[in-house]
Amino acid sequence: MCGIAGQLSLDPAGLLDEADVRPMCDAIVHRGPDDQGFLVDGPLAMGMRRLSIIDLSGGHQPQYNEDRTIAVIQNGEIYNFRELREDLEKKGHTFATNSDTEAIVHLYEEYGTACVEKLRGMFAIAIWDAPRRRLMLARDRLGIKPLYYGNANGRLLFGSELKSLLAAGLDRTIDRQALHDYLTLTHIPAPQSIFRDARKLPPGHRMVIENGATTIERYWTLDFTPNRALADERTALEAVREAVDDAVRSHLVSDVPLGVFLSGGVDSATLVACMRRFHTGDLKTFSIGFEEKSFSELDRARVAARKYGTDHHELVVTPDAAALVPELVASFDEPYADSSAIPVLCVSRLARQHVTVALSGEGGDEIFAGYKTYSATVLAGWYRRMVPSPARKLLASMVGQLPVSHGKVSFDYMAKRFVAGADRDPLEAHLSWKAILDEDAKRELYAKPPEGLEDTLRLYQAAASDVDEADLLARLLAIDTRIGLESDMLVKADRMTMATSLEGRVPLLDHPLVELVASIPSGLKMKRQTKKFLLRKAMEDRLPSETLQAPKQGFNVPIPSWLVGPLRERVRDTLAPDRIRAAGFFDPEAVSRLIQAHEAKERDNSRDIWTLLMFQSWYDALGQSSPADAMPRLVG
């Protein structure tokens, strides 16, 4: 696990040196505190920071082929590197180390840019082919590892985090479309970034720069076409059990201690249950809870820990964790407002005291259909058919009068969201149930609405465009896998673990498992309104009954009450009218109205306020860390 960074002069005659790339690597030292390495060759300078996991003594990067004409740097882990190595040695390749990264460079020798199609793992890689003067960048299929790129001063910049690009002089003009989408989603989907001149390489894509030309192409896409051979429930369940076991087994390769984030839900308990089948030694698990009992899952986590005899560690997150806001801002580089980042950062710190690698259950909800919104979609169809329009309007009015609660995903919040979205097109409804600020709310909030902004719904429509319209659940899963998973859940997992120099692994996103589940008919993924039916049924003989029967909770944080308690002064200071006015994005009075209504319990505006708080905190921090003339500039 590492961080990578580099520059390529777009003038072939340009010459770079180590001084060009060293500041880019220094900016991401947290991703790799154990080692560093650099390569400078004419127009290219690239480097990496290493967190040593495999081949501790011999895994120094860059890694080279036999005659050192091809070099690779990697952020990630390749889980099938031993099988690849065996095959490559049969083809005549000679290995100098036991590193997983070295397999990539020999694969490139053998298969060229198609080498990434043979990798099983999480990765962001850069390969320099010196004879061809070709640079290839590539990112893993699901987007587990990040990779940014951009242009500045006649050079292509790339790196694991935006920090590296900023250190190399990236222009800080803000992309207003990206900000517009952030206000709805709490994150910025690929390929956008918050800066106009920087982009994310999308998951499952590679970029090749050669002979003055740049090409970006997709090398993998997730196919949701149903496989008739898996329509039989027993056949599908057996295939899922085998694939989950294989995924977990493959993710245990390590030369350092590893553990598991144990939330008490089906996903993380599945990982522990499977690990116990292949890992007979000490197994450490880590859980986070809250003083507010409705937000805490510690009791459920303890049940699983006792069943599997783990060395279990717990931490209760108190309102003092609100002081982590500046650290969250620094870790994400761009605006990010999923408040569950707080417990993920806390559990990562806890785990790092004991292990260097931690497995977590990210992806289970998107792959196996675990979100409440999937049930809401089915319920909305029934609601439209069975309840006449006048009655729906009356019900919406009545629900709107429900008293506001600051509890965990309270009934009033869910009821108001449901009736507001139930009459919409299914994709619009799906977005409305997840959205923070809708299109009207955003435009009311802007100080001066920019021209030409596109509706955020376009992202959902594009994500589902290649999926059969008749299979609504598959379309929703495609959206959540291609947008929410990559740009929210995996960003959170990567940044929070890397902030503590901990490697996070996500076995449920092993691509053979993901491909298998995508091909199973939707009727088996959510059966009789049972979310995550396939995984629950496949693991029912391994998991505690309390785990199987308990409703999904997730890493929800008591933000509604924190905003009127320990975070109140921070909110009032950060979102003060003079600071909002000086930034120029939003109407100070509109922001103040949101805060006042929340404090008076007229509406639960906690998600809106947190989203604005994280943006303004990011904006302020960016200005404080840079010369005045490098402050972000508004466009649009």
C-alpha positions as CSV (number, residue, x, y, z in Angstrom):
1,M,0.0,0.0,0.0
2,C,1.5,3.3,-1.1
3,G,1.0,6.6,-2.6
4,I,2.3,7.4,-6.1
5,A,2.9,10.7,-7.9
6,G,4.6,12.0,-11.0
7,Q,5.0,14.5,-13.9
8,L,5.5,14.0,-17.6
9,S,6.6,17.0,-19.7
10,L,4.3,17.4,-22.7
11,D,7.3,18.7,-24.6
12,P,9.3,15.5,-25.4
13,A,12.5,17.6,-25.2
14,G,11.6,18.7,-21.7
15,L,13.9,17.5,-18.9
16,L,12.7,16.9,-15.4
17,D,14.5,16.0,-12.2
18,E,13.9,14.6,-8.8
19,A,13.2,18.0,-7.3
20,D,10.1,18.2,-9.5
21,V,8.5,15.1,-8.0
22,R,9.9,15.0,-4.4
23,P,7.4,17.6,-3.1
24,M,4.5,15.6,-4.7
25,C,5.6,12.6,-2.7
26,D,6.3,14.5,0.5
27,A,2.6,15.7,0.4
28,I,1.4,12.0,0.7
29,V,4.0,10.7,3.2
30,H,1.1,9.4,5.4
31,R,0.2,6.9,2.6
32,G,3.7,5.4,2.9
33,P,5.8,6.2,5.9
34,D,8.2,3.2,5.5
35,D,10.1,4.0,2.2
36,Q,10.3,6.1,-0.9
37,G,11.7,5.8,-4.4
38,F,12.1,7.9,-7.5
39,L,12.6,7.5,-11.2
40,V,13.8,10.4,-13.5
41,D,14.2,9.8,-17.2
42,G,14.2,12.7,-19.5
43,P,10.6,14.1,-19.7
44,L,9.4,11.9,-16.8
45,A,9.8,12.2,-13.1
46,M,7.8,9.8,-10.8
47,G,8.0,8.6,-7.3
48,M,6.2,6.8,-4.5
49,R,5.8,6.5,-0.8
50,R,5.6,2.9,0.6
51,L,3.7,1.2,3.4
52,S,5.5,-2.1,3.5
53,I,3.1,-5.1,3.4
54,I,4.5,-7.7,1.1
55,D,8.3,-8.5,0.7
56,L,9.2,-6.1,3.4
57,S,12.9,-6.0,2.5
58,G,12.8,-6.5,-1.3
59,G,9.7,-4.6,-2.3
60,H,11.3,-1.2,-2.9
61,Q,9.8,0.8,-5.8
62,P,10.1,1.6,-8.6
63,Q,10.3,-2.1,-9.8
64,Y,12.0,-2.8,-13.1
65,N,12.1,-5.5,-15.8
66,E,15.3,-7.4,-16.4
67,D,17.1,-4.7,-18.4
68,R,15.6,-1.8,-16.5
69,T,14.0,-0.3,-19.6
70,I,10.5,-0.6,-18.1
71,A,9.5,0.6,-14.6
72,V,6.4,0.5,-12.5
73,I,5.1,2.2,-9.3
74,Q,2.0,1.0,-7.6
75,N,-0.5,2.0,-4.9
76,G,-2.4,-1.2,-3.9
77,E,-2.1,-4.9,-3.7
78,I,-2.2,-7.6,-6.3
79,Y,-3.7,-10.7,-4.8
80,N,-2.9,-13.1,-7.7
81,F,0.7,-12.1,-8.0
82,R,2.0,-15.6,-7.1
83,E,0.0,-17.3,-9.8
84,L,1.1,-14.5,-12.3
85,R,4.7,-15.0,-11.3
86,E,4.6,-18.7,-11.9
87,D,3.1,-18.3,-15.4
88,L,5.6,-15.5,-16.3
89,E,8.6,-17.5,-15.1
90,K,7.5,-20.3,-17.4
91,K,7.5,-17.8,-20.2
92,G,11.2,-16.9,-19.4
93,H,10.9,-13.9,-17.2
94,T,13.3,-13.5,-14.3
95,F,12.2,-12.0,-11.0
96,A,14.6,-10.1,-8.7
97,T,12.1,-9.8,-5.7
98,N,9.1,-11.4,-4.1
99,S,7.0,-8.3,-4.5
100,D,3.6,-8.2,-6.0
101,T,4.5,-5.1,-7.8
102,E,7.3,-6.7,-9.9
103,A,4.7,-9.0,-11.5
104,I,3.1,-6.0,-13.1
105,V,6.2,-4.9,-15.0
106,H,6.8,-8.4,-16.4
107,L,3.1,-8.7,-17.3
108,Y,3.5,-5.4,-19.3
109,E,6.5,-6.9,-21.1
110,E,4.4,-9.9,-22.1
111,Y,1.0,-8.2,-22.8
112,G,1.5,-4.5,-23.2
113,T,-1.2,-2.2,-21.9
114,A,-3.6,-5.2,-21.7
115,C,-1.6,-6.3,-18.6
116,V,-4.1,-4.6,-16.2
117,E,-6.8,-7.0,-17.4
118,K,-5.0,-9.9,-15.7
119,L,-4.6,-8.2,-12.3
120,R,-6.8,-9.3,-9.4
121,G,-6.6,-6.7,-6.7
122,M,-6.8,-3.0,-5.9
123,F,-4.4,-0.7,-7.6
124,A,-3.4,2.6,-9.2
125,I,-0.3,2.1,-11.3
126,A,2.1,4.1,-13.5
127,I,4.3,2.2,-16.0
128,W,7.1,4.0,-17.8
129,D,8.2,2.3,-21.1
130,A,11.5,4.1,-21.8
131,P,12.1,2.8,-25.3
132,R,8.7,3.9,-26.5
133,R,8.6,7.0,-24.3
134,R,5.2,5.8,-23.2
135,L,3.5,6.4,-19.9
136,M,0.5,4.3,-18.9
137,L,-1.7,5.0,-15.9
138,A,-4.4,2.6,-14.8
139,R,-6.9,2.1,-12.0
140,D,-8.5,-1.0,-10.6
141,R,-12.0,-2.1,-11.8
142,L,-14.1,-0.8,-8.9
143,G,-12.1,2.2,-8.0
144,I,-10.8,1.0,-4.7
145,K,-7.5,3.0,-5.1
146,P,-7.6,6.6,-6.3
147,L,-5.8,8.3,-9.2
148,Y,-5.9,11.9,-10.1
149,Y,-4.4,13.6,-13.1
150,G,-4.2,17.2,-14.5
151,N,-2.2,19.7,-16.5
152,A,0.0,22.5,-15.2
153,N,2.9,24.4,-16.7
154,G,3.1,22.2,-19.8
155,R,3.2,19.0,-17.8
156,L,0.8,16.1,-17.1
157,L,0.6,15.6,-13.3
158,F,-0.7,12.5,-11.6
159,G,-1.0,11.3,-8.1
160,S,-2.9,9.3,-5.5
161,E,-4.3,12.4,-3.9
162,L,-4.9,16.0,-5.0
163,K,-2.3,17.1,-2.5
164,S,0.4,15.9,-4.9
165,L,-1.0,17.9,-7.8
166,L,-1.4,21.0,-5.8
167,A,2.2,20.7,-4.6
168,A,3.2,20.7,-8.3
169,G,1.4,23.9,-9.1
170,L,-2.1,22.8,-10.2
171,D,-4.4,25.7,-10.9
172,R,-7.0,26.1,-8.1
173,T,-10.0,27.3,-10.1
174,I,-13.1,25.6,-8.8
175,D,-15.3,23.5,-11.1
176,R,-18.7,24.8,-10.3
177,Q,-20.4,21.8,-11.8
178,A,-18.5,19.6,-9.4
179,L,-19.6,21.8,-6.5
180,H,-23.2,21.6,-7.8
181,D,-23.1,17.8,-7.8
182,Y,-21.3,17.7,-4.4
183,L,-24.2,19.7,-2.8
184,T,-26.6,16.9,-3.8
185,L,-24.4,13.8,-3.3
186,T,-21.9,14.9,-0.5
187,H,-19.1,13.7,-2.7
188,I,-17.7,14.4,-6.2
189,P,-18.1,11.5,-8.7
190,A,-15.4,10.6,-11.2
191,P,-14.2,11.9,-13.5
192,Q,-14.8,15.3,-11.9
193,S,-12.7,16.8,-9.2
194,I,-13.3,20.0,-7.3
195,F,-10.7,21.7,-9.5
196,R,-11.4,22.5,-13.1
197,D,-7.9,21.4,-14.2
198,A,-7.8,18.1,-12.4
199,R,-9.7,14.9,-13.1
200,K,-10.0,11.4,-11.6
201,L,-9.2,8.5,-13.9
202,P,-12.4,6.5,-13.8
203,P,-12.4,2.9,-12.3
204,G,-11.7,0.2,-14.9
205,H,-9.8,2.7,-17.2
206,R,-6.3,3.1,-18.4
207,M,-4.6,6.2,-19.8
208,V,-1.8,6.0,-22.3
209,I,0.4,9.0,-23.2
210,E,2.7,8.4,-26.2
211,N,4.0,10.4,-29.2
212,G,2.2,13.5,-28.0
213,A,-1.2,11.7,-27.9
214,T,-3.3,10.9,-24.9
215,T,-5.9,8.1,-25.0
216,I,-8.2,7.1,-22.2
217,E,-10.1,3.8,-22.6
218,R,-12.2,1.5,-20.5
219,Y,-10.8,-2.0,-20.0
220,W,-13.6,-3.4,-17.8
221,T,-17.3,-2.8,-17.2
222,L,-19.7,-4.6,-14.9
223,D,-22.3,-6.6,-16.8
224,F,-25.7,-6.9,-15.1
225,T,-27.1,-9.3,-17.8
226,P,-28.8,-12.2,-15.9
227,N,-27.2,-15.6,-16.2
228,R,-29.9,-18.2,-16.6
229,A,-27.7,-20.8,-15.2
230,L,-27.8,-18.9,-11.9
231,A,-31.6,-18.5,-11.8
232,D,-31.9,-21.6,-9.5
233,E,-31.6,-20.5,-5.9
234,R,-29.6,-23.4,-4.7
235,T,-27.1,-23.1,-7.5
236,A,-26.7,-19.3,-7.0
237,L,-26.2,-19.7,-3.2
238,E,-23.5,-22.3,-3.7
239,A,-21.8,-20.1,-6.2
240,V,-21.9,-17.1,-3.8
241,R,-20.5,-19.2,-0.9
242,E,-17.6,-20.4,-3.0
243,A,-16.9,-16.9,-4.4
244,V,-17.0,-15.2,-1.0
245,D,-14.7,-17.8,0.5
246,D,-12.3,-17.4,-2.4
247,A,-12.4,-13.6,-2.1
248,V,-11.6,-13.6,1.6
249,R,-8.9,-16.2,1.2
250,S,-7.2,-14.2,-1.5
251,H,-7.2,-11.1,0.6
252,L,-5.3,-12.7,3.5
253,V,-1.9,-12.6,1.7
254,S,0.4,-10.4,3.9
255,D,3.7,-10.4,5.6
256,V,2.4,-8.2,8.5
257,P,-0.5,-8.6,11.0
258,L,-4.0,-8.1,9.8
259,G,-7.5,-7.6,11.4
260,V,-11.1,-6.8,10.6
261,F,-13.4,-3.9,11.2
262,L,-16.4,-5.5,12.9
263,S,-19.6,-3.4,12.8
264,G,-22.0,-6.2,13.9
265,G,-23.7,-6.3,10.5
266,V,-23.9,-9.1,8.0
267,D,-21.0,-7.9,5.8
268,S,-18.3,-7.6,8.4
269,A,-19.5,-10.7,10.3
270,T,-19.2,-12.6,7.0
271,L,-15.6,-11.6,6.7
272,V,-14.8,-12.8,10.2
273,A,-16.7,-16.1,9.7
274,C,-14.8,-16.8,6.4
275,M,-11.4,-15.8,7.9
276,R,-11.9,-18.3,10.7
277,R,-12.0,-21.0,8.0
278,F,-8.6,-20.1,6.6
279,H,-6.8,-18.2,9.5
280,T,-6.3,-20.4,12.6
281,G,-4.1,-17.9,14.5
282,D,-4.9,-14.8,16.5
283,L,-7.7,-12.7,14.8
284,K,-8.1,-9.2,15.9
285,T,-11.4,-7.3,15.4
286,F,-12.2,-3.6,16.0
287,S,-15.5,-1.9,16.6
288,I,-16.8,1.6,17.2
289,G,-19.8,2.8,19.2
290,F,-21.5,6.0,20.4
291,E,-22.7,7.3,23.7
292,E,-26.1,7.8,22.0
293,K,-27.4,4.2,22.2
294,S,-29.6,4.4,19.1
295,F,-26.4,5.0,17.0
296,S,-24.3,2.2,18.6
297,E,-23.8,-1.3,17.3
298,L,-21.3,-2.5,19.9
299,D,-23.7,-5.1,21.4
300,R,-24.1,-6.8,18.0
301,A,-20.4,-6.7,17.3
302,R,-19.7,-8.4,20.6
303,V,-22.0,-11.3,19.6
304,A,-19.9,-12.0,16.5
305,A,-16.6,-11.5,18.3
306,R,-17.6,-14.0,20.9
307,K,-18.8,-16.6,18.4
308,Y,-15.5,-16.5,16.5
309,G,-13.2,-16.1,19.5
310,T,-11.6,-12.9,18.2
311,D,-9.2,-10.6,20.1
312,H,-11.8,-7.8,20.2
313,H,-11.1,-4.1,20.7
314,E,-13.7,-1.3,21.1
315,L,-13.8,2.5,21.2
316,V,-16.8,4.7,22.0
317,V,-16.8,7.9,19.9
318,T,-17.8,10.9,22.0
319,P,-18.9,14.3,20.8
320,D,-15.2,15.4,21.2
321,A,-14.8,13.6,17.9
322,A,-16.3,16.8,16.4
323,A,-12.9,18.3,16.8
324,L,-11.8,16.0,14.0
325,V,-13.4,18.3,11.4
326,P,-10.0,19.9,10.4
327,E,-8.4,16.5,10.1
328,L,-11.2,15.2,7.9
329,V,-10.9,18.3,5.6
330,A,-7.1,17.8,5.3
331,S,-7.5,14.1,4.6
332,F,-10.0,14.4,1.7
333,D,-8.4,17.1,-0.4
334,E,-11.7,18.1,-1.8
335,P,-15.2,18.6,-0.3
336,Y,-16.6,15.5,1.2
337,A,-19.5,15.4,3.6
338,D,-20.3,11.7,4.5
339,S,-20.2,12.1,8.3
340,S,-19.5,8.4,8.8
341,A,-15.9,9.3,7.9
342,I,-15.6,10.2,11.6
343,P,-16.1,6.6,13.0
344,V,-14.1,5.2,10.1
345,L,-11.1,7.4,11.1
346,C,-11.5,6.5,14.7
347,V,-11.7,2.7,14.1
348,S,-8.7,3.0,11.7
349,R,-6.7,4.7,14.5
350,L,-7.7,2.0,16.9
351,A,-6.8,-0.8,14.5
352,R,-3.4,0.8,13.6
353,Q,-2.3,0.4,17.2
354,H,-2.4,-3.4,16.7
355,V,-2.2,-4.3,12.9
356,T,-1.0,-2.9,9.6
357,V,-3.8,-4.3,7.4
358,A,-7.5,-4.3,8.2
359,L,-10.4,-5.9,6.2
360,S,-13.8,-4.2,6.0
361,G,-17.1,-4.9,4.4
362,E,-17.4,-2.0,2.0
363,G,-19.4,-3.0,-1.1
364,G,-21.8,-5.4,0.5
365,D,-24.8,-3.1,0.2
366,E,-24.1,-2.1,-3.4
367,I,-23.3,-5.6,-4.6
368,F,-25.9,-7.6,-2.6
369,A,-28.7,-5.0,-2.5
370,G,-28.6,-3.9,1.1
371,Y,-30.0,-0.3,1.1
372,K,-33.4,0.7,2.4
373,T,-33.9,2.7,-0.8
374,Y,-34.3,-0.6,-2.7
375,S,-37.3,-1.5,-0.5
376,A,-38.6,2.0,-0.8
377,T,-38.7,1.7,-4.6
378,V,-40.9,-1.4,-4.3
379,L,-43.1,0.2,-1.7
380,A,-43.4,3.4,-3.9
381,G,-44.8,1.3,-6.7
382,W,-47.4,-0.2,-4.4
383,Y,-48.1,3.3,-3.0
384,R,-48.8,4.8,-6.4
385,R,-51.1,2.0,-7.5
386,M,-53.1,1.6,-4.3
387,V,-53.4,5.2,-2.9
388,P,-55.3,7.7,-5.0
389,S,-53.6,11.0,-5.9
390,P,-55.8,13.1,-3.6
391,A,-55.1,10.8,-0.7
392,R,-51.4,11.0,-1.4
393,K,-51.5,14.7,-1.3
394,L,-53.3,14.7,2.0
395,L,-50.9,12.1,3.4
396,A,-47.9,14.2,2.3
397,S,-49.4,17.2,4.1
398,M,-49.9,15.2,7.3
399,V,-46.4,13.7,7.2
400,G,-45.0,17.2,6.8
401,Q,-46.5,18.1,10.2
402,L,-44.7,15.4,12.1
403,P,-42.5,16.8,14.9
404,V,-38.8,16.8,14.1
405,S,-36.5,14.3,15.8
406,H,-32.7,14.4,16.0
407,G,-32.5,10.7,16.4
408,K,-30.9,8.2,14.1
409,V,-32.5,8.2,10.6
410,S,-35.7,9.1,12.5
411,F,-39.2,8.1,11.4
412,D,-40.2,11.6,10.6
413,Y,-37.1,12.1,8.4
414,M,-37.8,8.8,6.5
415,A,-41.5,9.4,6.1
416,K,-41.0,12.9,4.8
417,R,-38.4,11.8,2.3
418,F,-40.5,8.9,1.1
419,V,-43.7,10.8,0.4
420,A,-41.7,13.5,-1.3
421,G,-40.1,11.1,-3.8
422,A,-42.7,8.3,-4.2
423,D,-44.5,10.0,-7.1
424,R,-41.4,10.5,-9.1
425,D,-39.7,8.4,-11.8
426,P,-37.8,5.5,-10.1
427,L,-34.4,7.0,-10.8
428,E,-35.5,10.4,-9.7
429,A,-37.0,8.9,-6.5
430,H,-33.8,7.0,-5.8
431,L,-31.8,10.2,-6.1
432,S,-34.3,12.2,-4.0
433,W,-34.1,9.7,-1.1
434,K,-30.3,10.0,-1.1
435,A,-29.9,13.7,-2.0
436,I,-28.9,16.3,0.4
437,L,-29.9,19.4,-1.5
438,D,-32.1,19.1,-4.6
439,E,-31.9,21.3,-7.7
440,D,-34.3,23.9,-6.4
441,A,-32.7,24.1,-2.9
442,K,-29.2,24.5,-4.5
443,R,-30.3,27.4,-6.7
444,E,-32.0,29.1,-3.7
445,L,-28.8,28.7,-1.8
446,Y,-26.4,30.2,-4.4
447,A,-25.4,33.8,-4.0
448,K,-25.5,34.0,-7.8
449,P,-26.6,30.8,-9.6
450,P,-24.0,30.0,-12.3
451,E,-25.1,29.6,-15.9
452,G,-25.1,26.2,-17.6
453,L,-25.1,23.9,-14.7
454,E,-26.5,20.4,-15.4
455,D,-29.0,18.6,-13.2
456,T,-27.2,16.0,-11.0
457,L,-29.8,13.4,-12.1
458,R,-27.8,13.1,-15.4
459,L,-25.2,11.1,-13.4
460,Y,-27.7,8.5,-12.4
461,Q,-29.2,8.3,-15.8
462,A,-25.7,7.7,-17.4
463,A,-24.7,5.1,-14.8
464,A,-27.8,3.1,-15.6
465,S,-27.8,3.6,-19.3
466,D,-26.4,0.2,-20.3
467,V,-28.7,-1.8,-18.0
468,D,-32.0,-3.3,-19.1
469,E,-34.8,-0.8,-18.2
470,A,-37.1,-3.7,-17.2
471,D,-34.8,-4.7,-14.4
472,L,-35.2,-1.8,-12.0
473,L,-33.2,-3.2,-9.2
474,A,-30.2,-3.9,-11.5
475,R,-30.4,-0.3,-12.6
476,L,-30.3,1.0,-9.1
477,L,-27.4,-1.3,-8.2
478,A,-25.5,-0.1,-11.2
479,I,-26.0,3.5,-10.0
480,D,-24.9,2.8,-6.5
481,T,-21.9,0.7,-7.6
482,R,-20.7,3.2,-10.3
483,I,-21.3,6.4,-8.3
484,G,-21.9,6.0,-4.6
485,L,-19.5,3.1,-4.1
486,E,-16.6,4.6,-6.0
487,S,-16.9,8.2,-5.1
488,D,-18.2,8.0,-1.5
489,M,-17.7,4.6,0.2
490,L,-14.3,3.8,-1.3
491,V,-13.0,7.3,-1.0
492,K,-13.9,7.3,2.7
493,A,-12.3,3.9,3.2
494,D,-9.1,4.9,1.4
495,R,-8.5,8.3,2.9
496,M,-9.4,7.4,6.5
497,T,-7.2,4.2,6.6
498,M,-4.4,5.9,4.8
499,A,-4.5,8.9,7.1
500,T,-3.4,6.5,9.8
501,S,-1.0,4.6,7.6
502,L,-3.3,1.5,7.7
503,E,-4.0,-0.6,4.6
504,G,-7.7,-1.2,4.2
505,R,-8.8,-4.2,2.1
506,V,-12.3,-4.9,0.8
507,P,-12.8,-8.6,-0.1
508,L,-16.5,-8.2,-1.0
509,L,-15.2,-6.1,-4.0
510,D,-13.0,-8.9,-5.3
511,H,-13.9,-8.5,-9.0
512,P,-14.7,-12.2,-9.7
513,L,-17.2,-12.1,-6.8
514,V,-18.7,-8.8,-8.0
515,E,-19.1,-10.1,-11.6
516,L,-20.8,-13.3,-10.3
517,V,-23.3,-11.5,-8.1
518,A,-24.1,-8.9,-10.9
519,S,-25.1,-11.8,-13.2
520,I,-27.5,-13.4,-10.7
521,P,-31.1,-12.5,-11.4
522,S,-32.4,-9.6,-9.3
523,G,-35.2,-11.7,-7.9
524,L,-32.7,-13.6,-5.8
525,K,-30.9,-10.4,-4.6
526,M,-34.0,-9.0,-2.8
527,K,-36.5,-11.7,-2.2
528,R,-39.8,-11.0,-0.4
529,Q,-38.5,-7.6,0.5
530,T,-35.5,-9.2,2.3
531,K,-32.5,-7.0,1.4
532,K,-29.2,-8.7,0.8
533,F,-31.1,-12.0,0.6
534,L,-28.3,-13.9,-1.3
535,L,-25.6,-13.1,1.3
536,R,-27.9,-13.7,4.3
537,K,-29.0,-17.1,2.9
538,A,-25.6,-18.1,1.8
539,M,-24.1,-17.4,5.3
540,E,-27.1,-18.5,7.5
541,D,-25.2,-21.5,8.8
542,R,-22.1,-19.5,9.7
543,L,-23.5,-16.3,11.3
544,P,-25.2,-15.7,14.6
545,S,-29.0,-15.4,14.4
546,E,-28.8,-11.9,16.0
547,T,-26.6,-10.8,13.1
548,L,-28.9,-12.3,10.4
549,Q,-32.1,-10.9,11.9
550,A,-31.0,-7.4,12.9
551,P,-31.9,-4.5,10.6
552,K,-29.2,-2.6,8.7
553,Q,-27.7,0.3,10.7
554,G,-24.5,1.5,9.2
555,F,-22.0,3.9,10.5
556,N,-24.5,6.7,11.2
557,V,-23.2,9.6,13.4
558,P,-25.4,11.7,15.7
559,I,-24.7,14.8,13.6
560,P,-28.2,16.3,14.2
561,S,-27.7,16.6,18.0
562,W,-24.0,17.4,17.6
563,L,-24.8,20.4,15.5
564,V,-26.8,22.0,18.3
565,G,-24.4,20.8,20.9
566,P,-20.6,20.4,20.7
567,L,-20.5,21.6,17.1
568,R,-22.8,24.6,17.5
569,E,-20.0,27.2,17.9
570,R,-18.0,25.7,15.0
571,V,-21.0,25.9,12.7
572,R,-21.8,29.4,13.7
573,D,-18.2,30.5,13.2
574,T,-17.5,28.6,10.0
575,L,-20.8,29.5,8.4
576,A,-21.0,33.0,9.7
577,P,-22.5,35.5,7.2
578,D,-19.3,37.4,6.7
579,R,-17.3,34.3,5.9
580,I,-20.1,33.0,3.5
581,R,-20.3,36.4,1.9
582,A,-16.5,36.6,1.5
583,A,-16.3,33.2,-0.2
584,G,-19.0,34.3,-2.7
585,F,-20.6,30.9,-3.3
586,F,-23.7,31.1,-1.2
587,D,-26.3,33.5,0.1
588,P,-25.5,34.2,3.7
589,E,-29.2,34.7,4.7
590,A,-30.2,31.4,3.1
591,V,-27.4,29.6,5.1
592,S,-28.5,31.3,8.3
593,R,-32.1,30.2,7.7
594,L,-31.0,26.6,7.5
595,I,-29.1,26.8,10.8
596,Q,-31.9,28.6,12.6
597,A,-34.6,26.2,11.5
598,H,-32.5,23.2,12.6
599,E,-31.7,24.7,16.0
600,A,-35.4,25.4,16.5
601,K,-36.3,21.8,15.5
602,E,-38.5,23.2,12.7
603,R,-36.7,20.9,10.2
604,D,-33.9,18.4,10.4
605,N,-31.4,20.3,8.3
606,S,-28.4,18.5,9.7
607,R,-27.3,17.0,6.4
608,D,-27.5,20.3,4.6
609,I,-25.6,22.1,7.3
610,W,-22.9,19.4,7.5
611,T,-22.4,19.5,3.7
612,L,-22.0,23.3,3.8
613,L,-19.8,23.1,6.9
614,M,-17.4,20.6,5.2
615,F,-17.2,22.7,2.0
616,Q,-16.6,26.0,3.8
617,S,-14.0,24.3,6.1
618,W,-12.2,22.9,3.0
619,Y,-12.3,26.2,1.3
620,D,-10.9,28.1,4.3
621,A,-8.2,25.5,4.8
622,L,-7.1,25.6,1.2
623,G,-6.7,29.4,1.4
624,Q,-4.8,29.2,4.7
625,S,-2.3,26.7,3.3
626,S,-1.4,28.6,0.2
627,P,-0.2,32.1,-0.9
628,A,-3.0,34.6,-1.3
629,D,-2.6,34.6,-5.0
630,A,-3.2,30.8,-5.1
631,M,-6.6,31.0,-3.5
632,P,-9.4,29.1,-5.3
633,R,-11.1,31.2,-8.0
634,L,-14.8,31.1,-8.8
635,V,-15.8,30.2,-12.3
636,G,-19.3,30.2,-13.8
